[in-house]
Amino acid sequence: MVKRYLKSAGKQLGSKIGKQLGKKVGQKLIRQAENLNLQKRHRMGVTGFSRAGKTVLITQMTHSLLRVDEPLPEGVSRHPLSGLDLFDAGLLKPARLKEDQLARRSQFDFFRHRDSLMGQGRWPEPTRDLTWLELEIKRPQKPQALQQLVSADNLQLEIMDYPGEWLADLALPEQSFRQWSESAWELAQQPHRRKLSEPFCQLISEAAEQQQVSDALERKLADAWKDYLTAARAEGYVLNQPSRVLVPGQMQNYAMLGFFPVPDHLQLPKLQNSMARLFDAYKQEIESYLGRHFRHLDSQIILVDLLTALEQGEAALNELQQAMQAALRFFRYGNQKGMFQWLNRKIGRVVFAATKADQLVLSERIRLEKLLGALLNEIDPGNDVRARADVRYRAIAALETTRSLVDDHGQEYLLGRETDGRQQPYYSGRVPEALPIDWQTLPEQLQLKRWSPPVRIANVNQLLPAYQLGRVLNDLLKDDLS
């Protein structure tokens, strides 16, 4: 009865406001009323630059939710979902993986990534295009009969993944081609990039001297710019635009990817106009394609590979900060309540997560978390994001590849599988917990090692250890799972 009433009310309200908001909105109201007592939908965006660990996070998160009841393997004392309230209360049931039978969206290849981690003992391949994964999670029943009538039985969790390189492009819509050309050229001249960009800069400078650019030379310049971006990515730098040159996805062989900077001082107006047309077409593609997906999220986890940036030095950390600041301006944040929040979705919960915390002993993970908080103060100095959304920051390891132990002298050390298969004690270095960083002494303090996933596991259903994964899920999903 309640359901019929709400459906009727939805139709009436949809009819009344249809002239103002259009038929689409009215249909959404009807669908929402029809879905009442059936399901609640939550869209989560997993955000992070290349190599931050998005694929591992989604794979481990999905595997843990599907295999909630799987017994812990020997040597693992903590369930990967510990910290998730519903799990800690013993009320979380195994989730169900839903497949898009109509193939309307590219699917996250969970089974291939899971088998790579567990069956083959190697890290999964990086994401090459925008993909989705959908899980159905049973919500606990409400104690009151009326609450049961109006409460959704299940949570439909949609997880969005995409190549981390694409984040760098989210700054482009707010720039003109001339603005971007100047900033991209200036960045290419920075000491940490100058050698990488030298072939492109020399080629376009020679073209400026001749005051003419043939079609063949234009293609050579586009290739030289691509080579420069590829080399910069290999060094761990993230401000590489256009990023689709590196990971084109469905834009493979698109002509609009062939633009490169032509600053005013080169005095090549014809080439500048040609590149500006490609740049503007590319901006429209970003806003229509990525905006269509990115601006309809309910929550977001932003993975920050802070340890790698610290290893690479001050220039890499500065680029990471700049790229993150620009990306945050692209997303829509805002805590929304009430029945109409889904009409104009905004991101209400955000977790900034410093990844690969298992490279550090337990006490240093706390310092890493503090450093991430300090970085957030730099990225969001006006509290713009934090004033509009519930923001948390954590140090995490989606897949914990090491154990943090204490030796006979009371000193913490790590034990994990190295790339050559050996296991031996390793004493990780200290992490600065505040900014600014003393870059002169940091290399002596911070000693990191790359670890391999667990050896091949016969039972692919086995749970794998994680650090603070359950807490992150609780930060993002607590309200929708309660």
Secondary structure, DSSP 8 states (H G I E B T S, - for coil): -HHHHHHHHHHHHHHHHHHHH-HHHHHHHHHHHHHTTTEEEEEEEEEE-TTSSHHHHHHHHHHHHHTTTS---TT--S-TTTT-HHHHTT-----EEE--TT--S-B--HHHHHIIIIIS-S------S-EEEEEEEE----SSHHHHHHS-SEEEEEEEE--GGGGGGGGGGGS-HHHHHHHHHHHHTSTTTHHHHHHHHHHHHHHHHHT---HHHHHHHHHHHHHHHHHHHHTT----SSGGGTS-GGGTT-GGGG-----GGG--HHHHHHHHHHHHHHHHHIIIIIHHHHTT-SEEEEEE-HHHHHHH-HHHHHHHHHHHHHHHHHS-B----STTGGGG--B-EEEEEE--GGGS-HHHHHHHHHHHHHHHHHHSTT-HHHHHSEEEEEE-BSS--EEEEE-TTS-EEEEE--TTS----B-------SSS--TTTHHHH------------S-TT-----BSHHHHHHHHHHHHH-
